[in-house]
Each structure stands twice: as C-alpha cells, then as structure tokens.
C-alpha cells in the first residue's frame, strides 16, 4: 500500500479525517456530507486515494450486490491529525454482518448530519457543537450518552443529549437511564461540566411502537427533560414539531421562538 508521501494531503482531507473520527464509521453519503463533496464520483475518488495511502480502513456491510462500503480512520490517519482511534476493531476489508455497533453508529451519524449539516427550518437557530462520549458524563452515574448537541438561538442555548434506540436495550435499562439523567439534572453536575443550566434528552427510536414503549417507561420516573421522536422524523425533520413529551400527544419543536 502506498504511503502518504505519494499523495498531497489537502486541508480538506485533514478536516475530513477529524470529522470521521467523530463519526467512528461512516458510509459514502455521510462522508460526502461531512467532507463537503458535491458528488459521489468525487468522494469515491478521494476515498480510494486515502485508503490506498493507509489513512482509512474500509469495511463492507452486508453481502453480494447489496453490500455497502464503510470507512473509519486508520491508526496512521488518527496519528496524522491527532485524533482518537475510535472506529470498529475489524481487519481491513472485513465483511460486517448483523453488526449492532455499526448499525447503531450509522443511525447516530445520520442524526449528527441532520443537526450539523441539514437545512435549518427555524430562523435564528445555529449549530454550536457536538460531543461524543467514551466515558461517563459523571463518574458517580455511569452514564454514557450517545451524543450531545448545542444550538444557539434568539432565546439562548438549547442543550440536549442524544440517545438512539434500535430496540436492542431492555426497558429496565431505560428506567435506569431516566433515573440517571434526572440525577444529572438535579445534582448540579451538568452545570459544572457543560456550563449550561438545563438540558433535554432526545430519545430517537427506530419505530413508533418502540417509541411509545420507552415513553411509558420514562414517564413512570419523570415527565420532564425527555423528548421522543422516530429515527425517520428526527433525521428528516429534526427542526420541525416532531417531538413528544413523556406524557401527551401534541408534537412540539425543540426550540422556543420569539413572538
């Protein structure tokens, strides 16, 4: 395999490798969005060069004609741009079949792309930052969210943890998560760590049935903090009124708007 000395590494390549470290593992469409490529042809050409240079690892999800190429930063690429090596621990070119980690990460990535790069439908709302977690947000809680996002708007900062559910966790786990998030809100740990006085927890479920099951479980602990939406609605209409509280059937937007 050729080395990096055989290609000219562009500033865009460095930024892309940093973004891919956040995504951990991504498909071509997600990469096209975060890297700012205008076409699949261009992104394919660059991915091939970066893979041959040893800066990316490539895997395949599925088999036969329906398989999809996925990419993660290699150890060499991570060292080059000084980012953590967080991708799947799989050999180069491995076939991934029914990989729960990868499926969950791709779903989470689709939310990241929606909140950072999607069309914002509300005037005055801008993306501020996204955080990924590899350890507990507070040592005493043992709580590792899927992600955290902040937006800045006319009425201040909106902060939210993101939890994507593909139906692999039992409802007992959700009962415990609700308790821990409530403790995070009431203990002052969130304010000390993130510098914000309040947050929401956005639970994004893969189906309407699953959403309702989690809502019922969470509502037994708290009717505050949490908001719920389906994966389809969240990634396609994140800024629209598609979010439900633990109790009630009126969808809401996440953002307050001035009259």
N, C-alpha and C positions, 0 to 999 in steps of 0.2 A: 504493500500500500504506500502511496506517495506521501511525503511529509508536507508540512505547512510551507516549507521553503519553495515548493513547486507551484504555489498559488499566491496571489496577492490578497491578503485578508483586508476587507473593506471595513470601515466603521460600522456599516450596517450589519456585517457579519458578527462583529463583537456584540452589538446590541441584541441581535437575534439570539446568540448563544446565552446571553444573560436572561432573556425572556424565556427561552426553552428550559433553563434551569428552574424557573418558577413553575412552568407547565409540567415539568418532570418527564412526561412522554406525550407526544402530540402527533396528530395526523397532518397531512399536507394542507388541508383547508385551514386548520387552526394556525399552522405555521405561516401560511400566506397572509393571514390577517395580522398576526403579531409582528411579522417582518416587513409588512407594507408592500408586498409584491402585488402587481396588478393582474397577473395571470398565473395559472397553474404551470404553463410551459416554463416561465422564468423561475418559479420556485423549484420545479423539478431539476432544472439545470444546476441551480446553486446547491441544492441538497446533495446532488451527486458529487459535486466538487468537494463539499465539506466532508462528506462521508469518506471519499477516497483519500482526503487529507488526514483522516483519523480524528477529526474533531466531533464527529457524530457517530452514534451507533444506530443501526437500523434493525427493526424487527418486523414481523408480519403477523397481523391479527386475522384469524380465520384460515381457510384453506381453499385451494382451487382458484377458480376465476373470481370468487368473491373476496379474496384476501386483500387486506389493506396494509400499506406500508406505514409504520410508525417510527418516530425518531426520538432520540434522547441525547443529551450532551455526553460525550465520552470523557474519560479521565483526563485525557490530553486537552480537550476543549475546555473543561472546567478549570484546569490549572492556568490555561492561557488567559482567561478573563476573570479569574479569581472568584469563582462561584462554587457552592457546594455541589457535590456529585449526588444527585437525588433520584436519578432515573431507575428503571427496573434493573434488578441484578440478573440479567439474562445475557447469554452469549450473542455476539454479533450474528445477525441473520436468523435468530431463533423464531420458530413458529409459536405464536401465543394462542392457545385455545381455551376458551372459558376462563380467562384471567380476570378475577374480580378486581384486583388492584388497578389494572389497566382500564377496564370498563368504567370504574368509578372515577379515575383521574381524567379520562376523556370527557365525562359528563361535567365534572367540575371545571375543566378547561373551557367548556362551552359557555359556562356562566361568566368566567373571567373575561372571555372575548366579548360577551354581551355587555358587561358593565364598563369595560375599558374602551372598547373599540366600536361598539354598536351605536346606532343612531339614538341620541338622547332626545326623547319626545317632550321633555319638560324644559321650558326656557329657564335659564339661570342655574341649571344643575350641572356641575362638572365633576368628573372623576378625580379623586385626590391620590389615593394609594390602595394597594392590595398587599396583604401579607399572607404567607403560607406558614404553617406551623409544623415543627418536627419534635416538639416537646410541649408539656402542659403550659397553658397561659398563666397558671398559678400553681406552684408546687403542691399546695395542700389540696387541690381539687382533682388532679389527674384528669384534666380536660384538654383534649387536643382537637380544636375545631378544624374543619376542612379548609376554611379560609376566613379572611377578614377584609372588609372593604370600607372605605370612607368616601363620601361625596361632600362637596361644598356647594351650598345654595344660598339663596337670598335670606333664609332664616337661620343660617349657621351650618354646622357639620352634622351630617347623618352618618352614624357608625353602625355597622352590622357584621355579625359573624355569619358565615355561610355553612350550611350543612346539607350536603346532597345525599339523598337516601335512595338506593336502588333495591330496597327490600331485603337486604342481607342481614340487618340487625334486628334482634328481637325487641318487642315493645318494652320489656323490662329495662333494656339499655336506654330507651328514650325516656323512660320515667326517671332514671338516674341522671341523664343529661339535663333534663328540665330542672332538677334539684340543683345541679352544679352551676348551671347558668344563672339561676336565681341567686345562689350564694355569691357568685361573682359580682352580680349587680349590687347586692346589699352590703357586701363586706368592705367595699372601697378599693378592692384590688384592681378593678377595671380602671378606675380613675387614676390610680397610681401608675399603672402600666401604660395606658394608652392616652392619657391626658384628656379624656372626654368624660362627661358626667353621666352619659346614658348610652345604651346600645339596644339593638334588636337582634334577634336570632332568626335568620331566614332559612326555613326548612323547605327544601325543594325535593319533592317526591316524584318517583318515576310514573306514578299513576294516581288518578283521582281516588280510587279505593284506598290505596296506601296512605295518601294524604289525610283522609278522614280518620283512619285508624290512629295515626300519630297525633293528630289534633285532639282526639278524645283522650289519649293517654296524657298528653301535656296539660290539657285543661284541668285534669284532676289535681295537678300541682300548682299551676298558675294560669291566670287569664291575661297576663301581661307579657311584655317583651317579645314573645314569639309571633312570627307571621309565616304563612304557609302558601305555597304555590306548587303547581306541577312543573316538571322539567321543561315540557314544551312551552308553557306560558312564560316561564322565567327567562329562558334563553331567547325567545322571540319577542316578548313584550314586557321586559323587565321593568320599564318605567311607566307602564300602564297600571290601571286599577285591577290587578290580578292577585292581590294578596289578601288572605283571610286571617282574622284573629283566631285565637283558640276557641272562642265562642262567638257565634253569629254567622250569618250567611251573606253579608254585604261585602263584596270585594273592595279593597282600598288601594290607593297608591302609597308608596313608602315615604313620599315627600310632602311636606307642608308647603303650600303656596300662598303668597300674599294675595289679598283680595284685589 
